[in-house]
Amino acid sequence: MELDIAPWLNMAIRWLHVITGIAWIGSSFYFVWLDNNLEDPKEPKKGMSGELWSVHGGGFYHKQKYAVAPEQMPDNLHWFKWEAYFTWMSGFALLAVIYYYGAELFLIDNSKMVLTQWQAIGISLASIVGGWVVYDGLCRSPVGQNNKLLGIIWFSLLTAAAYGLTQVFSDRAAYLHVGVIVGSAMAFNVFMVIIPNQKKVVASLIAGESPDPRLGQIGKQRSLHNNYMTLPVLLMMVSNHYPMTFSNPYNWVILAGLAIVGVLIRHFFNLKHRGQTNYALPFAAGGVFILLMMFASDMEARERKALSKGVEASFNQVQMLVTKHCASCHAANPSHESFEEAPGGVMLDKPQFIIQHGPRIMEQAVKSDIMPLGNETGMTDEERAILGKWIENGMKVDD
């Protein structure tokens, strides 16, 4: 029995990433919701800042929050940290397994910058570490005293990073890396700020000292930042399924716009949980989304029209291009060293298969440049235009 470990390992890590991500996001959303719904305690206790009654699963819960800490250390204290740690570790493992190990296929785009595998990995790691250093520095600087100003600066820097990364890596790898930068900042917030501050508070309680209230304030600020970054980072993590977002000369603008949509939606719910309903926010989010959709579609149509102008496309031409650029992977017996079987079960080594998968070729190789992977065969824009013209003309076979 032959066991193909790679796809099973990929699935296991991805599954773990999704599971732990759900757990982390769920706890993050819940505690921000809880903070926004706390009421003044009816029976005040020293240090208590709010309380809440709720019902779930057939029972009632009475939650009390202490702005800094209770007078005494409770016997059982539940920590929320491993969800964040395992989400980041599993996500980084996926990055390594897919984008580092398969750098030539998924990370590097030689039409943008010729890089070796290790150079590309080095740039990737530098962007992740650099993102955290810049973000953390902003939070610790005087700018960190103003969440709105900090958010604007951080958003602007991420937009600049998105532009820079799209000039270096493949488009979908660039999108993913912006997500990794943001997700890493979120996880490092937990690992390097929130949990250490909470441990210092616990140590003060055990020692019979009064905890520093600023520790809790800083932790709450970082937690709020994580809350607003969640929806944009989720989009970036699944963006590889939607090439219409990144296969565009202005893909970094589209990414910035979609991030704004996510922040507006998150802000609407945060305000709503505080009893401040502002329906202008979801309408604004919807408006931005529609504008982005129209902008991306228009840019795509203009580019394809310009490339296909005067192009003649026959099935013989298309078959030659598919054989040259696609069939080494997409065949019954792939000749490409990275594949033992056709990716996704898509075979293009026979005329009937090319016709059958015409719409998929359109999405993957014409409207976007996902295929060939890493464009390692050097497919040109003119060749993509020939494929697109043939498909638009009804995928006719030469007489």
Residue pairs with C-beta under 8 A, 6 or more apart in sequence:
4 340
9 97
10 94
10 97
10 98
13 90
13 93
13 94
13 97
14 90
14 94
16 86
16 90
17 87
17 90
17 91
17 93
17 94
20 83
20 86
20 87
20 90
21 87
21 91
23 83
23 87
24 83
24 84
24 87
25 230
25 234
27 80
27 83
28 223
28 226
28 227
28 230
29 227
29 230
31 80
31 223
32 223
32 224
32 227
32 270
32 273
33 273
34 52
34 63
34 65
35 65
35 220
36 270
36 273
36 274
37 52
37 273
37 274
38 49
38 50
38 51
38 52
38 65
39 50
39 51
39 52
40 50
40 51
41 48
41 50
41 51
41 64
42 51
45 64
46 71
47 66
47 67
47 68
47 69
47 70
47 71
48 64
48 65
48 66
48 67
49 65
49 66
49 67
50 64
50 65
51 62
51 63
51 64
51 65
52 62
52 63
53 60
53 61
53 62
53 63
54 60
54 61
54 63
55 61
67 213
67 216
68 201
68 210
68 211
68 213
68 216
69 201
69 202
69 204
69 205
69 211
69 216
70 205
72 205
73 202
73 205
73 206
77 202
79 195
79 198
81 190
81 191
81 194
81 195
84 186
84 187
84 190
84 191
85 187
85 190
85 191
87 183
87 187
88 183
88 184
88 187
88 191
91 180
91 183
91 237
92 180
95 124
95 176
95 180
98 106
99 106
99 107
99 124
99 173
99 176
100 107
100 117
100 121
100 124
102 338
103 117
103 120
103 121
104 117
104 374
104 376
105 338
105 373
105 374
105 376
106 170
106 172
106 173
106 373
106 374
107 120
107 121
107 124
107 169
107 170
107 173
107 374
108 115
108 117
108 120
108 169
108 170
108 374
109 169
109 170
109 171
109 173
109 374
109 375
110 374
110 375
110 376
110 378
111 375
111 378
112 167
112 168
112 169
112 170
113 167
113 168
115 123
115 168
120 169
123 168
123 169
124 169
124 177
124 180
127 161
127 165
127 177
127 180
127 181
128 177
128 180
128 181
128 184
131 158
131 161
131 181
131 182
131 184
131 185
132 181
132 184
132 185
132 188
134 157
135 154
135 185
136 185
136 188
136 192
136 193
138 144
138 150
138 153
138 154
139 150
139 221
139 222
139 225
143 149
143 150
143 153
144 150
144 221
147 221
147 224
147 225
151 225
151 228
155 256
155 259
155 263
158 178
158 181
158 182
158 256
158 259
159 252
159 255
159 256
161 178
161 181
162 174
162 175
162 178
162 251
162 252
162 255
162 256
163 252
165 173
165 174
165 177
165 178
166 174
166 246
166 251
166 252
168 174
169 177
170 369
170 374
170 375
171 246
171 247
171 251
171 368
171 369
172 239
172 240
172 243
172 246
172 370
174 246
174 251
174 252
175 236
175 239
175 240
175 245
175 246
175 251
175 255
176 236
176 237
176 239
176 240
178 236
178 255
179 232
179 233
179 235
179 236
179 237
179 239
182 229
182 232
182 233
182 236
183 233
183 237
185 225
185 229
186 225
186 226
186 229
186 230
186 233
189 222
189 223
189 225
189 226
190 222
190 226
193 218
193 219
193 222
194 219
194 222
194 223
197 215
197 216
197 218
197 219
198 215
198 219
200 211
200 212
200 215
201 211
201 212
201 215
201 216
204 210
204 211
204 212
205 211
227 266
227 270
228 263
228 266
228 267
230 262
230 266
231 262
231 263
231 265
231 266
232 258
232 259
232 262
232 263
234 262
235 258
235 259
235 262
236 255
239 245
239 246
239 255
243 363
243 364
243 367
243 368
243 370
244 296
244 297
244 300
244 367
244 368
245 251
245 254
245 255
245 258
245 296
246 254
246 255
246 368
247 300
247 367
247 368
247 369
247 370
248 254
248 296
248 299
248 300
249 299
249 303
250 295
250 299
253 295
254 292
254 295
254 296
257 288
257 289
257 291
257 292
258 289
258 292
260 285
260 288
261 285
261 288
261 289
261 292
264 281
264 282
264 284
264 285
264 288
265 281
265 282
265 285
267 281
268 278
268 281
268 282
268 285
271 277
271 278
271 281
272 278
300 367
304 366
304 367
304 385
304 388
307 381
307 382
307 384
307 385
307 388
308 385
308 388
308 389
308 392
311 382
311 385
311 386
311 389
312 389
313 386
313 387
313 389
313 390
313 393
314 390
314 398
315 351
315 390
315 395
315 396
315 397
315 398
316 398
317 386
317 390
318 354
318 386
318 387
318 390
319 351
319 354
321 379
321 383
321 386
321 387
322 348
322 354
322 361
322 387
323 349
324 377
325 365
325 371
325 372
325 377
325 379
325 383
326 348
326 361
326 365
326 371
326 372
327 348
327 349
328 334
328 335
328 336
328 377
329 336
329 338
329 339
329 342
329 343
329 372
329 373
330 342
330 343
330 346
330 347
330 348
330 349
331 342
331 347
331 348
331 349
332 342
332 347
332 349
334 340
334 341
334 342
346 353
346 357
346 360
347 353
348 354
348 357
348 361
351 397
354 361
355 395
355 397
358 391
358 395
359 391
361 371
361 387
361 391
362 387
362 388
362 391
364 370
364 371
365 371
365 372
365 379
365 384
365 387
366 384
366 385
366 387
366 388
366 391
367 388
369 375
369 379
369 384
372 379
390 396
